[in-house]
């Protein structure tokens, strides 16, 4: 993360996902969650610093983001990579933008793409297996896409050597 929430990898991911740029949350900053427990106060401080506000969606992911950040920093010797599932689905779909993941069309296409990649039980996972697990359909599909990128990454943004943040964490998104 950067102090101002601006990362080249986020901008590049948004460019690839055009016209669906909102699928990439941007603006995560460690200080937001280290210094504030209230999103309104955090956003007031961001404005005072001349920075953009953080969305409510991103704010509510903050605790998990900080947990992952702490794990990555504590395990710097491991090859841990950031992945964006929408970039994986874009790749699997031949670079053509996909309908919204919560739409019937978008859900069906993502399931077809995953089945083609070997996820034979995806429909079962999205029905019987998911009941009681509190997992949302789109989260299960996203997890499968992330697993594909972990198994067989096809690229990253930016390409090549990743720039690093102030804590030494790579700022690169794989797909």
N, C-alpha and C positions, 0 to 999 in steps of 0.2 A: 504494500500500500504506500501511497505517497501522502505527504502532509496536506496537499490540496485536493486529493482525490482524483487527480488527472493521471491516467496511465495510457501510454501509446497502445498497449495490447487491447484495451477496451475500445479505443477509437477505431482500431483496425477491425476488431470483431464487429462493431456496429456497421462499419462500411461494408463488410461482407454480407451482413444480414439485411442490408437495405432491400426493401422499404420497411423492414421490421426492426428498426434500430432500438426500439424500447425493450426488446428481449434481452438486452445486456444492461444489467444494473451497473451504474457507475457512481463513483464518489465515495467509496469506502475509505475511511481514514481512521487510524488507530485512536487518535485523540478523541474522536467523537464518543467512543464507548468507554475510553479510559477516564474521561473527564466529566461525562454527563450520563444521567440515567433518564433524562427527559428529552424526547426528540425536539420539542419546541425550543428548549434552551440551547440544545446542541446546534440547531439550525440558526438561531439568533446569533450564536457565536461564529458560525460559519460565515454568515452575512457580514458580521463585524470584521472578519478577516479578509473579506472580499472574495469569498468562495461560494460555490453553488450549494444549495440546500441538498439534503439527502432525502430520498423518497421514504414514505412510511414503510413500503415493502422492504427496502434495504435496511431501514432502521431496525425492523423487527427480526432481521436475519443477523443483526450485529453480534449477539451473544455467540451464535454458532460460528460466525466469521472469526471472532476473537479466539475461540477454542481451536479452530483449525490453524489460525496464525500461530498460536503458541506451540502447537504440535509441530508445525513445519519448522519453526525456529529451533525447537529443541532437537530436531532430527535433521539437521542441515546436511548430514552426510548421505542421507537417503535420497533417491531419485523420486521426489514427489512433484507431480505436475498438476497445474490448474487446467481444468477442462471445461468447455462450455457445450452442453448437450445440443443446443441449437446449431452450433457450428458442425457438430458431428452429423446431425440430421441433414443439414444443407449439403455436406459432402456426399452422404449416402444417396441424396436425391439429385445427384449430378449437378450441383450448384444452383438448382432452381429453388426459389423461395417456397416455403411450405405454409399452408393455412395454419391458423392459430391452433395450438396444441389441444385446447379444450373444445374445439369445434369437432363435429362428427367427421368431417373430411380430414382435418389435421390429425386426429387420433387414428383414424383408419390408415392413413398413409404412413404414419410413424410405425404402426404395428406391422404393416407390410414390409417396410424397410428393415425392421429388426428381424422378422422371420427370414427374410432373404439372407441376413447375416448369421443365421443359425439359432436364433431364439425361438425354438419350436414350441415352447410352453407359454409364450407370452399371453395368449388369450386366457389360459388357466390362471396365470399369475394375476391378471387383471380382474378376475372374477372370484372364484372360490378361495384361492390362496391369499388374496388381499383382505378378505373379510376378517375383521378383528385386528388387523395389523395397523389400522388407521393410516395406511399409505394411500395417497391419492393416485389416481390413474396416471396423470401426467408425471408425477414424481417417479413412478415405477418405470415409465418409458424413458425418462431422463436418466435414471440410474443405469438402465441397459445401454444407453448411448455412451455414457461415461465409461462403462466397462469395456466397450469396443475401443474407445480411444486409449484406454490403459493397455489393452491387449495388443493393439496394432495402430499406433498413432500415424497419421498420414501427413501431418504438418502442424504448424504453429503460427501464431501471430504475436509478436513479429517473428520472422524466420531467423535462423542463426542463433548466435549467442544472446541469451536473454539479458536485458538490462536488470539491475537489481535495485531494490528499494534501500532505504537507510538501514534496515536490519539485515540486509544481505539476501532477502527473499527474491527469487526470480519473478519478474513481471512478464509472463508469457502465458498464452492460452493455447492449449493443444486441442486437436480435433481428429 
